[in-house]
Amino acid sequence: SQKDSGDVWYRMGVWGSDEEAESSNFRELSNLVEALETLAADLPGIIVYLFTDNSTAEAAFYNGTSSNAKLFGLIDF
């Protein structure tokens, strides 16, 4: 679900069966990328604070690259 609470927007939910075969790193990074793509389209010029407990997803997002082909595919744009 997505929630706009005044000046704060957040997204939370559970992964569906279509992604259950994927690694937790892929699911976490996919969630972050999808959320940011939605925000970028709707809210230009925003400040983003990224919070995750997945260090692999965070590193891939922050560095803009990953040696894992699936993770790289999520951030290669």
N, CA, C and O atoms as CSV, one atom per row, in Angstrom:
chain,resi,resn,atom,element,x,y,z
A,1,SER,N,N,0.842,-1.184,0.000
A,1,SER,CA,C,0.000,0.000,0.000
A,1,SER,C,C,0.879,1.236,0.000
A,1,SER,O,O,2.045,1.177,0.391
A,2,GLN,N,N,0.331,2.331,-0.430
A,2,GLN,CA,C,1.052,3.598,-0.463
A,2,GLN,C,C,0.276,4.606,0.369
A,2,GLN,O,O,-0.954,4.574,0.397
A,3,LYS,N,N,0.968,5.477,1.027
A,3,LYS,CA,C,0.319,6.425,1.922
A,3,LYS,C,C,0.976,7.781,1.795
A,3,LYS,O,O,2.200,7.891,1.865
A,4,ASP,N,N,0.181,8.805,1.610
A,4,ASP,CA,C,0.654,10.186,1.621
A,4,ASP,C,C,0.137,10.804,2.904
A,4,ASP,O,O,-1.065,11.020,3.059
A,5,SER,N,N,1.035,11.084,3.810
A,5,SER,CA,C,0.660,11.625,5.106
A,5,SER,C,C,1.212,13.038,5.239
A,5,SER,O,O,2.210,13.264,5.924
A,6,GLY,N,N,0.559,13.980,4.582
A,6,GLY,CA,C,1.061,15.350,4.589
A,6,GLY,C,C,2.321,15.447,3.765
A,6,GLY,O,O,2.280,15.301,2.544
A,7,ASP,N,N,3.453,15.693,4.426
A,7,ASP,CA,C,4.728,15.843,3.735
A,7,ASP,C,C,5.521,14.546,3.661
A,7,ASP,O,O,6.626,14.534,3.119
A,8,VAL,N,N,4.986,13.460,4.191
A,8,VAL,CA,C,5.708,12.196,4.214
A,8,VAL,C,C,4.949,11.168,3.373
A,8,VAL,O,O,3.743,10.979,3.535
A,9,TRP,N,N,5.682,10.509,2.469
A,9,TRP,CA,C,5.103,9.457,1.629
A,9,TRP,C,C,5.850,8.179,1.932
A,9,TRP,O,O,7.080,8.175,1.987
A,10,TYR,N,N,5.133,7.110,2.127
A,10,TYR,CA,C,5.808,5.839,2.362
A,10,TYR,C,C,5.067,4.712,1.670
A,10,TYR,O,O,3.901,4.839,1.297
A,11,ARG,N,N,5.772,3.616,1.511
A,11,ARG,CA,C,5.224,2.448,0.833
A,11,ARG,C,C,5.585,1.216,1.652
A,11,ARG,O,O,6.721,1.068,2.103
A,12,MET,N,N,4.613,0.341,1.837
A,12,MET,CA,C,4.873,-0.913,2.528
A,12,MET,C,C,3.963,-1.983,1.952
A,12,MET,O,O,2.957,-1.674,1.313
A,13,GLY,N,N,4.311,-3.219,2.173
A,13,GLY,CA,C,3.491,-4.302,1.670
A,13,GLY,C,C,4.192,-5.627,1.823
A,13,GLY,O,O,5.212,-5.735,2.504
A,14,VAL,N,N,3.636,-6.633,1.184
A,14,VAL,CA,C,4.225,-7.964,1.191
A,14,VAL,C,C,4.466,-8.392,-0.245
A,14,VAL,O,O,3.778,-7.940,-1.160
A,15,TRP,N,N,5.437,-9.258,-0.439
A,15,TRP,CA,C,5.736,-9.741,-1.780
A,15,TRP,C,C,4.739,-10.815,-2.163
A,15,TRP,O,O,4.341,-11.640,-1.342
A,16,GLY,N,N,4.343,-10.789,-3.429
A,16,GLY,CA,C,3.415,-11.792,-3.935
A,16,GLY,C,C,4.129,-13.051,-4.369
A,16,GLY,O,O,5.357,-13.132,-4.344
A,17,SER,N,N,3.350,-14.017,-4.761
A,17,SER,CA,C,3.905,-15.304,-5.172
A,17,SER,C,C,4.739,-15.199,-6.438
A,17,SER,O,O,5.568,-16.070,-6.702
A,18,ASP,N,N,4.533,-14.145,-7.228
A,18,ASP,CA,C,5.305,-13.973,-8.465
A,18,ASP,C,C,6.782,-13.699,-8.193
A,18,ASP,O,O,7.605,-13.865,-9.093
A,19,GLU,N,N,7.139,-13.286,-6.982
A,19,GLU,CA,C,8.534,-13.005,-6.654
A,19,GLU,C,C,9.085,-13.925,-5.566
A,19,GLU,O,O,10.195,-13.702,-5.083
A,20,GLU,N,N,8.337,-14.947,-5.176
A,20,GLU,CA,C,8.804,-15.789,-4.071
A,20,GLU,C,C,10.061,-16.577,-4.414
A,20,GLU,O,O,10.798,-16.976,-3.512
A,21,ALA,N,N,10.319,-16.808,-5.687
A,21,ALA,CA,C,11.523,-17.536,-6.086
A,21,ALA,C,C,12.760,-16.639,-6.134
A,21,ALA,O,O,13.879,-17.138,-6.252
A,22,GLU,N,N,12.569,-15.327,-6.044
A,22,GLU,CA,C,13.680,-14.377,-6.101
A,22,GLU,C,C,14.351,-14.261,-4.733
A,22,GLU,O,O,13.746,-14.566,-3.706
A,23,SER,N,N,15.593,-13.820,-4.734
A,23,SER,CA,C,16.318,-13.621,-3.481
A,23,SER,C,C,15.746,-12.427,-2.716
A,23,SER,O,O,15.086,-11.563,-3.293
A,24,SER,N,N,16.007,-12.395,-1.424
A,24,SER,CA,C,15.544,-11.252,-0.627
A,24,SER,C,C,16.230,-9.969,-1.091
A,24,SER,O,O,15.639,-8.891,-1.018
A,25,ASN,N,N,17.468,-10.075,-1.567
A,25,ASN,CA,C,18.164,-8.892,-2.087
A,25,ASN,C,C,17.437,-8.342,-3.305
A,25,ASN,O,O,17.250,-7.131,-3.424
A,26,PHE,N,N,17.027,-9.226,-4.209
A,26,PHE,CA,C,16.296,-8.787,-5.397
A,26,PHE,C,C,14.957,-8.176,-5.005
A,26,PHE,O,O,14.594,-7.112,-5.507
A,27,ARG,N,N,14.226,-8.827,-4.126
A,27,ARG,CA,C,12.905,-8.318,-3.726
A,27,ARG,C,C,13.029,-6.956,-3.063
A,27,ARG,O,O,12.234,-6.060,-3.346
A,28,GLU,N,N,14.000,-6.787,-2.198
A,28,GLU,CA,C,14.176,-5.511,-1.499
A,28,GLU,C,C,14.562,-4.402,-2.472
A,28,GLU,O,O,13.983,-3.316,-2.439
A,29,LEU,N,N,15.528,-4.667,-3.328
A,29,LEU,CA,C,15.955,-3.639,-4.277
A,29,LEU,C,C,14.851,-3.327,-5.282
A,29,LEU,O,O,14.664,-2.169,-5.656
A,30,SER,N,N,14.128,-4.334,-5.713
A,30,SER,CA,C,13.009,-4.129,-6.630
A,30,SER,C,C,11.963,-3.208,-6.000
A,30,SER,O,O,11.441,-2.311,-6.662
A,31,ASN,N,N,11.664,-3.429,-4.738
A,31,ASN,CA,C,10.709,-2.595,-4.025
A,31,ASN,C,C,11.188,-1.144,-3.956
A,31,ASN,O,O,10.404,-0.217,-4.163
A,32,LEU,N,N,12.471,-0.951,-3.666
A,32,LEU,CA,C,13.022,0.405,-3.584
A,32,LEU,C,C,12.972,1.108,-4.937
A,32,LEU,O,O,12.585,2.273,-5.023
A,33,VAL,N,N,13.362,0.399,-5.986
A,33,VAL,CA,C,13.375,0.983,-7.333
A,33,VAL,C,C,11.956,1.343,-7.773
A,33,VAL,O,O,11.726,2.436,-8.291
A,34,GLU,N,N,11.011,0.436,-7.572
A,34,GLU,CA,C,9.624,0.710,-7.966
A,34,GLU,C,C,9.051,1.906,-7.212
A,34,GLU,O,O,8.353,2.731,-7.801
A,35,ALA,N,N,9.338,2.008,-5.922
A,35,ALA,CA,C,8.851,3.141,-5.135
A,35,ALA,C,C,9.428,4.450,-5.648
A,35,ALA,O,O,8.709,5.441,-5.771
A,36,LEU,N,N,10.718,4.458,-5.947
A,36,LEU,CA,C,11.346,5.689,-6.436
A,36,LEU,C,C,10.880,6.059,-7.840
A,36,LEU,O,O,10.749,7.242,-8.155
A,37,GLU,N,N,10.630,5.069,-8.679
A,37,GLU,CA,C,10.103,5.363,-10.013
A,37,GLU,C,C,8.727,6.006,-9.911
A,37,GLU,O,O,8.415,6.923,-10.669
A,38,THR,N,N,7.917,5.542,-8.996
A,38,THR,CA,C,6.594,6.130,-8.774
A,38,THR,C,C,6.719,7.559,-8.265
A,38,THR,O,O,6.032,8.458,-8.751
A,39,LEU,N,N,7.588,7.768,-7.294
A,39,LEU,CA,C,7.780,9.103,-6.737
A,39,LEU,C,C,8.332,10.080,-7.767
A,39,LEU,O,O,7.878,11.221,-7.855
A,40,ALA,N,N,9.300,9.635,-8.535
A,40,ALA,CA,C,9.935,10.522,-9.517
A,40,ALA,C,C,8.926,11.006,-10.543
A,40,ALA,O,O,9.002,12.150,-10.992
A,41,ALA,N,N,7.995,10.164,-10.916
A,41,ALA,CA,C,6.992,10.552,-11.901
A,41,ALA,C,C,5.973,11.522,-11.313
A,41,ALA,O,O,5.492,12.418,-12.007
A,42,ASP,N,N,5.645,11.343,-10.037
A,42,ASP,CA,C,4.587,12.135,-9.413
A,42,ASP,C,C,5.076,13.369,-8.666
A,42,ASP,O,O,4.327,14.332,-8.507
A,43,LEU,N,N,6.324,13.350,-8.207
A,43,LEU,CA,C,6.811,14.417,-7.336
A,43,LEU,C,C,8.202,14.883,-7.752
A,43,LEU,O,O,9.180,14.555,-7.081
A,44,PRO,N,N,8.314,15.634,-8.834
A,44,PRO,CA,C,9.645,16.088,-9.254
A,44,PRO,C,C,10.261,17.029,-8.216
A,44,PRO,O,O,9.560,17.795,-7.556
A,45,GLY,N,N,11.568,16.954,-8.091
A,45,GLY,CA,C,12.281,17.846,-7.183
A,45,GLY,C,C,12.180,17.465,-5.718
A,45,GLY,O,O,12.342,18.323,-4.849
A,46,ILE,N,N,11.916,16.201,-5.421
A,46,ILE,CA,C,11.770,15.782,-4.033
A,46,ILE,C,C,13.112,15.421,-3.421
A,46,ILE,O,O,14.091,15.195,-4.132
A,47,ILE,N,N,13.149,15.371,-2.111
A,47,ILE,CA,C,14.303,14.860,-1.373
A,47,ILE,C,C,13.945,13.463,-0.914
A,47,ILE,O,O,12.876,13.243,-0.346
A,48,VAL,N,N,14.837,12.522,-1.159
A,48,VAL,CA,C,14.565,11.129,-0.827
A,48,VAL,C,C,15.473,10.677,0.305
A,48,VAL,O,O,16.689,10.859,0.249
A,49,TYR,N,N,14.878,10.090,1.327
A,49,TYR,CA,C,15.603,9.424,2.396
A,49,TYR,C,C,15.309,7.941,2.244
A,49,TYR,O,O,14.151,7.527,2.284
A,50,LEU,N,N,16.330,7.159,2.072
A,50,LEU,CA,C,16.177,5.737,1.819
A,50,LEU,C,C,16.502,4.956,3.082
A,50,LEU,O,O,17.574,5.121,3.664
A,51,PHE,N,N,15.576,4.106,3.503
A,51,PHE,CA,C,15.778,3.274,4.685
A,51,PHE,C,C,15.562,1.819,4.305
A,51,PHE,O,O,14.511,1.463,3.772
A,52,THR,N,N,16.528,0.995,4.569
A,52,THR,CA,C,16.410,-0.440,4.341
A,52,THR,C,C,17.330,-1.167,5.304
A,52,THR,O,O,18.352,-0.632,5.735
A,53,ASP,N,N,16.955,-2.385,5.631
A,53,ASP,CA,C,17.827,-3.209,6.470
A,53,ASP,C,C,18.590,-4.227,5.631
A,53,ASP,O,O,19.187,-5.158,6.172
A,54,ASN,N,N,18.574,-4.054,4.315
A,54,ASN,CA,C,19.243,-4.976,3.404
A,54,ASN,C,C,20.485,-4.284,2.852
A,54,ASN,O,O,20.384,-3.420,1.980
A,55,SER,N,N,21.659,-4.665,3.362
A,55,SER,CA,C,22.894,-3.971,2.985
A,55,SER,C,C,23.255,-4.184,1.517
A,55,SER,O,O,23.864,-3.307,0.905
A,56,THR,N,N,22.895,-5.321,0.943
A,56,THR,CA,C,23.184,-5.567,-0.469
A,56,THR,C,C,22.354,-4.655,-1.357
A,56,THR,O,O,22.876,-4.069,-2.306
A,57,ALA,N,N,21.074,-4.529,-1.059
A,57,ALA,CA,C,20.212,-3.625,-1.821
A,57,ALA,C,C,20.671,-2.180,-1.655
A,57,ALA,O,O,20.690,-1.417,-2.620
A,58,GLU,N,N,21.034,-1.813,-0.452
A,58,GLU,CA,C,21.500,-0.443,-0.200
A,58,GLU,C,C,22.776,-0.157,-0.976
A,58,GLU,O,O,22.909,0.910,-1.575
A,59,ALA,N,N,23.707,-1.091,-0.972
A,59,ALA,CA,C,24.976,-0.887,-1.679
A,59,ALA,C,C,24.757,-0.782,-3.185
A,59,ALA,O,O,25.358,0.069,-3.841
A,60,ALA,N,N,23.914,-1.629,-3.726
A,60,ALA,CA,C,23.629,-1.576,-5.161
A,60,ALA,C,C,22.980,-0.246,-5.523
A,60,ALA,O,O,23.325,0.367,-6.533
A,61,PHE,N,N,22.040,0.195,-4.696
A,61,PHE,CA,C,21.357,1.459,-4.950
A,61,PHE,C,C,22.328,2.636,-4.843
A,61,PHE,O,O,22.367,3.497,-5.722
A,62,TYR,N,N,23.104,2.666,-3.773
A,62,TYR,CA,C,24.030,3.772,-3.527
A,62,TYR,C,C,25.148,3.813,-4.568
A,62,TYR,O,O,25.486,4.886,-5.069
A,63,ASN,N,N,25.719,2.664,-4.893
A,63,ASN,CA,C,26.832,2.617,-5.847
A,63,ASN,C,C,26.378,2.683,-7.301
A,63,ASN,O,O,27.158,3.042,-8.184
A,64,GLY,N,N,25.117,2.337,-7.549
A,64,GLY,CA,C,24.609,2.354,-8.913
A,64,GLY,C,C,25.075,1.176,-9.742
A,64,GLY,O,O,24.981,1.207,-10.969
A,65,THR,N,N,25.574,0.143,-9.094
A,65,THR,CA,C,26.041,-1.039,-9.812
A,65,THR,C,C,25.986,-2.241,-8.885
A,65,THR,O,O,25.853,-2.102,-7.669
A,66,SER,N,N,26.089,-3.423,-9.480
A,66,SER,CA,C,26.156,-4.660,-8.719
A,66,SER,C,C,26.780,-5.723,-9.606
A,66,SER,O,O,26.582,-5.723,-10.821
A,67,SER,N,N,27.533,-6.626,-8.996
A,67,SER,CA,C,28.107,-7.733,-9.767
A,67,SER,C,C,27.050,-8.796,-10.063
A,67,SER,O,O,27.267,-9.654,-10.918
A,68,ASN,N,N,25.920,-8.755,-9.377
A,68,ASN,CA,C,24.820,-9.671,-9.634
A,68,ASN,C,C,24.002,-9.140,-10.804
A,68,ASN,O,O,23.511,-8.012,-10.753
A,69,ALA,N,N,23.851,-9.936,-11.854
A,69,ALA,CA,C,23.184,-9.487,-13.081
A,69,ALA,C,C,21.738,-9.051,-12.841
A,69,ALA,O,O,21.290,-8.067,-13.430
A,70,LYS,N,N,21.002,-9.763,-11.989
A,70,LYS,CA,C,19.606,-9.396,-11.726
A,70,LYS,C,C,19.515,-8.068,-10.982
A,70,LYS,O,O,18.666,-7.236,-11.299
A,71,LEU,N,N,20.378,-7.868,-10.004
A,71,LEU,CA,C,20.363,-6.601,-9.271
A,71,LEU,C,C,20.814,-5.459,-10.172
A,71,LEU,O,O,20.243,-4.369,-10.138
A,72,PHE,N,N,21.832,-5.713,-10.972
A,72,PHE,CA,C,22.298,-4.689,-11.902
A,72,PHE,C,C,21.178,-4.294,-12.864
A,72,PHE,O,O,21.024,-3.117,-13.190
A,73,GLY,N,N,20.405,-5.269,-13.312
A,73,GLY,CA,C,19.295,-4.977,-14.218
A,73,GLY,C,C,18.260,-4.051,-13.621
A,73,GLY,O,O,17.598,-3.313,-14.351
A,74,LEU,N,N,18.107,-4.075,-12.301
A,74,LEU,CA,C,17.151,-3.192,-11.648
A,74,LEU,C,C,17.623,-1.744,-11.598
A,74,LEU,O,O,16.811,-0.819,-11.630
A,75,ILE,N,N,18.936,-1.550,-11.521
A,75,ILE,CA,C,19.457,-0.190,-11.349
A,75,ILE,C,C,20.133,0.373,-12.575
A,75,ILE,O,O,20.593,1.515,-12.552
A,76,ASP,N,N,20.204,-0.387,-13.636
A,76,ASP,CA,C,20.851,0.059,-14.867
A,76,ASP,C,C,19.865,0.846,-15.706
A,76,ASP,O,O,19.174,0.285,-16.557
A,77,PHE,N,N,19.802,2.146,-15.466
A,77,PHE,CA,C,18.910,3.004,-16.260
A,77,PHE,C,C,19.571,4.297,-16.600
A,77,PHE,O,O,18.969,5.142,-17.263
